[in-house]
Amino acid sequence: MKNLTRLITAILLACFAMQLAAGDRNAPAPLFRDPVTDGAADPCVIYNRNDHKWYMFYTQRRANSETCDVAYCYGNAIGMASSDDNGATWVYRGTAAINVQPGHNTYWAPDVVYHNGTYHMFVVFIEGVRNHWGGGSQLLHYTSPDLWQWHLEGPVKLPQGGVIDPTLLRMPDGTWRMWFKHDSKSYYADSRDLFNWRGCDDAAVSERPHEGAKAFCFKGTYWLVVDEWQGMGVYHSSDCSQWTRQEQRILDTRSNRRDDGPSGAHGDVVVCGDRAWVFYFTHPGRTEHSNAPHDENDNIPYALRRSVIQVAELDVVDGTLVVKDRNHDVRIYLPNE
């Protein structure tokens, strides 16, 4: 009976893979460029069961604003784009209605999951707008029935303060695990209902400084990819507790595709059967991700501020997570299911 079950599962996965391949479309490069601020970063991709489209939430950096130092990274809304052709092309839809208090404030790096008929957004909030890096961050929790109407549930209570960059994954026992950045390391907390969290004092991944972790399960293995500002470091695990670093980074080089460099930063991964795609952002005008010298006005030039969203397909080869050749057309198909 076990062998029969495995055979049926293998057949179903093969059929699903064939269906995906049959609907593949070429993804343009860049995949998405924000038409209002030209600063799309930190994408999160989720399917909207209400209007049967894929949605992208992202940090809407104010890249086309001439401001001091890194002020363009503050005062951000959470941008929204949608795709009605299975992830191949995206159109700007506005910003998420999540302002928590009066005035001009800052939101960073959302993660959105679906659970028991409700969408849950976890997003970083910083009061006000700053010229330079700083400011105390809070992790806020919102719920929505449709990805448009958002209700603030409150701040997430965690042992660590000043956290950013949440990523959530549901465990086999039905609980949720959330990883987040604190002190350039990834910590985690667990919850049964997405409202009450029990955190851990020890870092889950601390080998090298990083941010923007993304957790997912692909081809029978748990993966954690982290933004190391020169591509993404990769960790794998069998239980989401003990992580082993992979020798090779991913997205650590430039491709021949337009605006796809110098490296890939803070992204999301969508797994569909035995295929997976990584959505990430780039600073195409830079020679290195963190190389953004100031001009005589203490501003970072526009060419170095702007950022775009790209996509690439992932695979596992001999136990190693790899990105398929980005120098050729990237084929994508996110099923409306």
N, C-alpha and C positions, 0 to 999 in steps of 0.2 A: 504493500500500500504506500509506503514512504517513497519507493522508487517511482510509482505511478504519479504521486503528487509532485515530485520533483520534475518529472517529464512534462506534466501538464503546465507547471509553472514556467519551465523553460520555453515551451511552445508559445505560451501567452506573451512572455517577454519578447520573444523573437517577432511575433506578430505586431506587438506594440512598436518595436524598433523599426520594422518595415513601414508601419503607418507613419511614424515620425519622418523617416527618410523620404517617403513619397511626397510629403508636404513641405519639404525643405525649401527655404527661400534664401537668396543672397542678402546678407545684412550690409548696409552701406557703412562706410567709414568716413567720419565718425558715425556711430549709431544714433547719437542724439546730441544736439547743441542747443542750449537754452536760448530762445529767441528774445528774451527780455533782459537778462543780466549777463549771459554768455559765461556763466560760471557753474555749470552742473558738476556735482561731485557727490561721492558717497552714495551710490545708488542702492535702492532696495526694490526688488521686483516681486509682485504678487498678483495672482489672478483674482479678478472681481467677479464673483458669482452672480451679481445682480445684473450687470449689463454685458456679461460674457466677453470682457476684454481684459488684457493684461495691463497692469498699472505699474508705473515706476515712481517712487518717492525718492527725493534726493535733496541734498543741501544746496540751496540756491544762492551760491556765493555771488556777491555784487561785483563781478569782475570788470564790468564796464564803467565803474565809478572811480573817478580820480580821487583817491583818498590816501592818507598817510599810512605807510608801512603795511600792516596786515588788516587794516580796517575793513577791507573788502571781504574778509572772512567772518566778519561780525555783522549784525543786523540782518541776518539771513532769514528768509522764510523757508518752509519746506515745499519745494516745487513738486509738481505732479505732471506726468505725461502718460499717455495711454497708447496702446497698440491694438488695432482690430485686424491685423494680418499675422497673428501668431508670433509676435516679437520682432518682425523684420524691420518695420518702420514705426516711428513714435511721433506723436503730436503733443505739443504743450497744452495743458488743461488748466493751469492756474496754480494756486497755492493751497495747502491744507489749512482749514479753518481751526487753528489750534492756539491762537494767542491767549496766553494765560493771565496777562495783566496789562494795564494801559501802557502806552508808550511804545517805543521802538526797541524790540528785544531780539535775541539771537537764538536760533535753533540749529542744531547740528545732527547729522547722521542718524536718521530714523531706521528702526527695524519694525516690520509689520508682519503679524502672523494671524491666522484664522483658527478659531477654536469655538466649537459648540455654537455655531451660527453668528458669531461676533468677531469683528476684526479688532486686534489690539495693536496699538502703536506705542513703542517705547522710543523716546527721543530726548536729546540733550537740550536743556534750557539754560541760558545765561542771561541775566538781567542786563539790559542796555546794550550799547554799542561801544567798542573800544578801538583805539588806534593800534595798540600793541597786544601781544599775547598776554592773557591773564583773565581774571574773573572767576568766581566760584560757579561751578556747574552743578545742575540738578538733573536727575533722570526722572522724566515725567511719563505717566501711563495714561493713555487715552483709549476709549473704546468707540466703535462705530458699527452701525448695521450695514453700511454700504460704501465705505471708504471716503465719503463726502461729509457726513455729519459726525462730528467728533465731540465726545464728552470727556472732560478731564476727570479721571479717577483719583489723581493725586500723585505726589512724589513717591518713588520707589524707595523703600527703606532697606538699606544695605549696610554691612559693617564698615565699608570704605566710603569716604566722602569724595566729592569732586571727580566722579566717574564720567566716562564718555563712551561712545561707540558700542552700544549693545548689539548682541546677536543671539537669537533664540533657536533652540532645537528641542523637539519633543522626544523624550526617551522611550524605550520599549515598554516601560511600566506605566506609561501615561503621564508621568510628571514632565515638567518643562525645566530645562536648564538654560540659563542666560550667562553668557560671558560678556565682560566689559573691561575697558582699559582703566587702570589706576597705576600711577607711577610708571608708565611705559611698560607695564606687565598686564597679562590677562588673568583676571580673577573670575570666579563664577558663583552663582547662587541658584537654588532650586525652588520650585513652586509646584503645587498641585492645581492651582486655580488661576495663576497669572496675576494674582492680587497680593498674596502674602509670600514673601521670599525669605529663604534661610540661606545666608551667605557663609562663605568660608574665609578664614583669616589668611590662608596660604595661597600664593599665586598658582594658577594651573599651568601657565607657560611664562617663563621668565628668563629663558636662555639668552635672548637678545632683545634690546629695546624695540618696541613696535606699538602699533595701534590698529584700529579697524579690523578686528578679528571677524572671521566668518566661519561658522560651524555647519557642517552638512554631512550626510551619509551618502556614499557613492560606491557602488560595486562591492558592497559588503564590508566597507571600512568607514570609520569615522575620520573626518578630516577637519583640520583647523588651518585656514590660511590667514596670514597676518601681514599687514602693510609695514614693511621695513624701510620705506622711503627710497628703495632701490630695487623695486620688485616685491614680490610676496614670498615670505617664508612659509614653509609647509610642514605641518605636523600630522601624524596619523595615530590612531588609537583603536583598540578593540572594545573599550568600555567608556570612553569620554572622560576618563580620570587620569590615566597614565599616558602621556603623550611622548612620541618619539619624533625628533626632527629629521626631516628629509634633507639629504645633502644638497639637492638642487633647488634653487628658488624657481618660481614661475613669474612670467611677465617682467623679467629683469632686463630686457633688451627692447630696442625699438624695432618695429616691423616696417615693411615697405608700404603699408596701407596709410592713407592720409590721416595725419594727426595722431598716429598710434605710437607715441613715444614721449619722453625717453624711456619710461617704464610705466607699468600699471600700478595704480594705487587704490586703496580702500574700496572694496567691491562687494558684490553679492553673487551667490551661486544658485542657479535653478536646476534641479535634477528632475529629469523626465525619463523614467525607466532606466535603461542602461546608457543614457546620454546626459550630459550636463554642460551648462554654459556659464562662464564667469563674466559678469558685467563689472566694469571697472572704469575709473576715470584717469585721464592723462593731462599733463600740462604740455601741450605740443610745442610751445615756443621755447622750452627750456632744454638745456643740454644734459642736466641732471634734475631729478625731481625736486630736490631741495635748493637748487641753485637759482636764486632770484635776487640779484643785486639791486640796490635802490638807485634812483636817479638823484639829481641835485636837489629835488624837492622832498626827498625822503619817501618818495613813492616807488612802488614796484611797477615797472612799465607794463602797459596793457598786454603786450604779447606774452609776458611771463605770468600774468594773472589768470588769463582765460583758461578754462578747462572744459573737457568734453567727455562724453560717455562712449565707451567702446565695448565690444563683446568678442569673446573667443570661446571655442569649444574645448572642453577638458576631456582627458582620457586617463586610464591607468595602464601603464605598461610595466610589466615585471614588478608590480608592487609600488611603482613610482607614479605620483600624480604629475601629469604633463599637460601642456597646452598644445593643441594641434597647430600646424603651420599657419601663422598669422599673415604670412606674405601672400597667401592666396585668398580667394573669396571665403568668408565665413558663412557657412550654411546654418540656418536656424529654423526650428519649428517648435513653438511652445503650444501644446494642445489646449483647446478650450474645454478643459475638464477639471 
